[in-house]
Amino acid sequence: MARKQGRKPSSQTGAARTGSTGRGRRRPPDSRRNTVRLRWLAGALLLALVGGAWGWWAMHHWQPPRDQWPVQGVEIGRADGDVDWTALKAVGADFAYLDASSGSASHDAGFVDNLEAARGAGLTLGAMHRYDPCQPADRQAANFVTVVPRDATMLPPAVELDALADGCTPRVSDAAVVSELITFLNQIETHTGRPAILKISPAFEARYHIAHAINRNLWLERDRLSPDYAGQPFALWTANHALMTAASTQPLRWVVEQR
């Protein structure tokens, strides 16, 4: 009797046995959706990075348009490092306020050098005092008078009002802050012969309402957008706290005059 011939072993690969055509498995729908989602997220992240970089560059190089703000300048102190005053004049600075004194004893170590260099470059100059509501007005005025020369060609003195009296020992009331500030202003204005300009921060104005309590020209701050927190027109505006220029390796505080 003839033997039955056995079945020939299959030589098909595992992939063929599973029904593959040789082109690879088709990815399930969930996998395709995940890939699309990842690509979308990567694209959105790239756009955010590009937009952030552009925004940073634009802010650090933005100056208010000259046709609307024809007189522009800068606030400079020792913390800004070395400044090329000729280059600063070339990039559009017409004036400079120089940090001069702070509180009752501190003064800016670069004030005298900056004063001479800025004058040599042909800029109009003013001096800035940082007011400390915890310290007596007469001592602060004496500090300012010691540092800043009596010079009729200088701009009105500026007083930066930012620090609050919350941490003063002994305690200083809000009414006393205003009263002492008026005393300080009277004394430095006697020295300079010019009414001071008040550089008021939003926090200081919200607490003491100086813009209405004391009748002086105002200097307000807000990057790029015109400030309105004092409820009154301003004379000076710090429009960019971090302008990059060829005049310094450090960002500068750019200021414009309202006319």
C-alpha positions as CSV (number, residue, x, y, z in Angstrom):
1,M,0.0,0.0,0.0
2,A,1.4,3.4,-1.0
3,R,2.1,5.8,1.8
4,K,0.3,9.1,1.9
5,Q,2.7,11.9,1.3
6,G,2.8,14.3,4.3
7,R,2.2,18.0,4.0
8,K,5.1,20.0,3.0
9,P,6.3,22.3,5.9
10,S,5.4,25.9,5.3
11,S,8.3,28.2,4.5
12,Q,6.2,31.3,5.0
13,T,7.6,33.9,7.5
14,G,5.7,34.8,10.6
15,A,4.7,38.1,9.0
16,A,3.1,36.2,6.0
17,R,1.3,33.9,8.3
18,T,-0.4,36.8,9.9
19,G,-1.6,38.1,6.6
20,S,1.0,40.9,5.9
21,T,1.5,41.9,2.3
22,G,5.1,42.8,3.0
23,R,4.5,46.5,3.2
24,G,4.6,46.6,7.0
25,R,1.7,46.7,9.4
26,R,-0.7,49.6,9.1
27,R,-0.6,51.8,12.2
28,P,-3.7,51.9,14.3
29,P,-5.8,55.1,14.2
30,D,-4.7,56.1,17.8
31,S,-1.1,56.1,16.8
32,R,-1.7,58.3,13.8
33,R,-3.6,60.8,16.0
34,N,-0.8,60.9,18.5
35,T,1.7,61.6,15.8
36,V,-0.3,64.5,14.4
37,R,-0.8,65.8,17.9
38,L,2.9,65.8,18.6
39,R,3.7,67.5,15.4
40,W,1.1,70.2,16.1
41,L,2.5,70.7,19.6
42,A,6.1,71.0,18.2
43,G,4.9,73.5,15.7
44,A,3.1,75.6,18.3
45,L,6.2,75.5,20.6
46,L,8.4,76.7,17.8
47,L,6.0,79.5,17.0
48,A,6.0,80.5,20.7
49,L,9.8,80.5,20.9
50,V,10.1,82.6,17.7
51,G,7.4,85.0,18.9
52,G,9.0,85.3,22.3
53,A,12.4,86.0,20.8
54,W,10.9,88.6,18.5
55,G,9.0,90.3,21.4
56,W,12.2,90.4,23.5
57,W,14.2,91.9,20.6
58,A,11.4,94.4,19.8
59,M,11.0,95.6,23.4
60,H,14.7,96.0,24.0
61,H,15.1,98.1,20.8
62,W,11.9,100.1,20.9
63,Q,11.9,103.9,21.2
64,P,8.8,106.1,21.0
65,P,8.4,107.5,17.6
66,R,10.4,110.8,17.2
67,D,7.6,112.6,15.4
68,Q,5.3,112.2,18.4
69,W,8.0,112.5,21.1
70,P,10.7,114.9,19.7
71,V,12.7,115.2,22.9
72,Q,14.1,112.0,24.3
73,G,16.7,111.1,26.9
74,V,18.0,108.6,29.4
75,E,18.4,108.0,33.1
76,I,21.9,106.9,34.0
77,G,23.7,105.7,37.2
78,R,26.8,103.8,38.2
79,A,24.8,100.5,37.9
80,D,24.5,101.0,34.2
81,G,28.2,100.6,33.8
82,D,30.4,102.5,31.4
83,V,28.5,104.6,28.9
84,D,29.8,106.0,25.6
85,W,28.2,109.5,25.8
86,T,29.0,110.4,22.2
87,A,27.3,107.2,21.0
88,L,24.3,107.9,23.3
89,K,23.9,111.3,21.7
90,A,24.1,109.7,18.3
91,V,21.2,107.3,19.1
92,G,18.9,110.1,20.0
93,A,19.5,111.2,23.6
94,D,18.9,115.0,24.0
95,F,19.1,115.0,27.8
96,A,20.2,112.8,30.7
97,Y,19.1,112.5,34.3
98,L,22.0,111.2,36.4
99,D,21.4,109.3,39.6
100,A,23.0,111.5,42.3
101,S,21.9,110.7,45.8
102,S,19.8,108.3,47.8
103,G,18.4,108.7,51.3
104,S,20.3,110.6,53.9
105,A,23.9,109.3,53.2
106,S,24.3,107.4,50.0
107,H,25.3,108.9,46.7
108,D,26.1,107.5,43.2
109,A,29.8,107.0,42.8
110,G,29.6,107.7,39.1
111,F,27.7,111.0,39.3
112,V,30.7,113.4,38.9
113,D,32.3,111.5,36.1
114,N,28.9,111.1,34.3
115,L,28.2,114.8,34.7
116,E,31.4,115.8,33.1
117,A,31.2,113.2,30.3
118,A,27.6,114.0,29.4
119,R,28.3,117.7,29.3
120,G,31.2,117.1,27.0
121,A,28.8,115.2,24.7
122,G,26.4,118.1,24.6
123,L,23.5,116.6,26.6
124,T,21.3,118.7,28.9
125,L,21.6,117.3,32.4
126,G,19.5,116.8,35.6
127,A,20.1,115.1,38.9
128,M,18.0,112.4,40.5
129,H,17.5,111.7,44.3
130,R,15.9,108.5,45.5
131,Y,13.7,109.4,48.4
132,D,13.5,107.2,51.5
133,P,10.3,107.9,53.6
134,C,11.9,106.3,56.6
135,Q,14.7,109.0,56.9
136,P,14.4,112.6,57.9
137,A,13.8,115.1,55.1
138,D,16.4,117.6,56.2
139,R,19.2,114.9,56.2
140,Q,18.2,113.7,52.8
141,A,18.2,117.3,51.5
142,A,21.6,117.9,53.0
143,N,22.9,114.8,51.2
144,F,21.5,116.0,47.8
145,V,22.9,119.5,48.3
146,T,26.3,118.1,49.0
147,V,26.4,116.0,45.8
148,V,24.6,118.2,43.3
149,P,26.1,121.5,42.4
150,R,24.1,124.7,42.2
151,D,23.9,125.2,38.4
152,A,21.2,127.2,36.6
153,T,21.9,125.4,33.3
154,M,20.8,122.0,34.8
155,L,17.3,120.6,34.4
156,P,14.9,120.6,37.4
157,P,15.9,118.2,40.1
158,A,14.0,114.9,40.0
159,V,12.9,112.9,43.1
160,E,12.2,109.2,42.7
161,L,9.3,108.1,44.9
162,D,9.1,104.3,45.0
163,A,9.9,103.0,48.5
164,L,7.0,102.8,50.9
165,A,7.1,103.5,54.6
166,D,5.8,100.1,55.7
167,G,9.1,99.0,57.2
168,C,10.1,102.2,59.0
169,T,11.2,102.1,62.6
170,P,9.7,104.1,64.3
171,R,6.5,103.9,62.3
172,V,5.9,106.8,59.8
173,S,2.2,107.6,59.1
174,D,1.0,108.3,55.5
175,A,0.4,112.0,56.5
176,A,4.0,112.3,57.8
177,V,5.4,110.9,54.5
178,V,3.6,113.7,52.6
179,S,4.6,116.3,55.1
180,E,8.3,115.3,55.2
181,L,8.4,115.1,51.4
182,I,7.2,118.7,51.1
183,T,10.0,119.8,53.6
184,F,12.5,117.9,51.4
185,L,11.3,119.5,48.2
186,N,11.4,123.0,49.7
187,Q,15.0,122.6,50.8
188,I,16.4,121.2,47.5
189,E,14.4,123.7,45.4
190,T,16.0,126.5,47.4
191,H,19.4,125.0,46.5
192,T,18.7,124.5,42.8
193,G,16.3,127.4,42.2
194,R,14.0,125.1,40.2
195,P,10.7,123.3,41.1
196,A,11.4,119.6,41.3
197,I,9.8,116.9,39.2
198,L,8.4,113.9,41.0
199,K,9.1,110.5,39.5
200,I,6.3,108.4,41.1
201,S,5.9,104.7,40.8
202,P,2.4,103.1,40.6
203,A,2.7,101.6,44.1
204,F,3.8,104.9,45.7
205,E,1.0,106.8,43.9
206,A,-1.6,104.2,44.9
207,R,-0.6,104.5,48.6
208,Y,0.0,108.3,49.1
209,H,-1.8,110.0,46.1
210,I,1.1,112.4,45.7
211,A,0.1,113.5,42.2
212,H,-2.9,115.4,43.8
213,A,-1.4,116.2,47.2
214,I,1.7,118.0,45.9
215,N,1.6,120.4,42.9
216,R,4.7,119.5,40.8
217,N,5.4,118.2,37.4
218,L,5.2,114.4,37.1
219,W,7.5,111.7,35.8
220,L,5.7,108.4,35.3
221,E,6.8,104.9,34.2
222,R,5.4,102.2,32.0
223,D,7.0,100.2,29.2
224,R,5.7,101.0,25.8
225,L,2.2,102.1,26.8
226,S,1.5,105.7,27.9
227,P,1.0,105.7,31.7
228,D,-2.2,107.1,33.3
229,Y,-2.1,105.9,36.9
230,A,-1.5,109.4,38.3
231,G,-4.8,110.7,36.9
232,Q,-2.9,113.8,35.6
233,P,-0.7,114.6,32.6
234,F,3.0,113.8,32.9
235,A,6.0,115.8,31.9
236,L,8.4,112.9,31.6
237,W,7.8,109.2,30.8
238,T,10.1,106.2,31.2
239,A,8.9,104.4,28.1
240,N,11.5,101.6,28.1
241,H,13.3,100.3,31.1
242,A,15.7,98.1,29.1
243,L,16.6,99.8,25.8
244,M,19.7,98.2,24.2
245,T,21.9,100.7,22.4
246,A,25.4,100.9,21.0
247,A,26.2,103.3,23.9
248,S,26.4,100.6,26.5
249,T,26.6,96.9,27.1
250,Q,23.8,97.3,29.7
251,P,20.1,98.1,29.0
252,L,19.3,101.7,29.6
253,R,16.2,103.5,31.0
254,W,14.8,105.5,28.1
255,V,12.8,108.6,28.9
256,V,10.8,111.0,26.7
257,E,9.4,114.5,27.3
258,Q,5.7,115.4,27.0
259,R,5.2,118.6,25.0
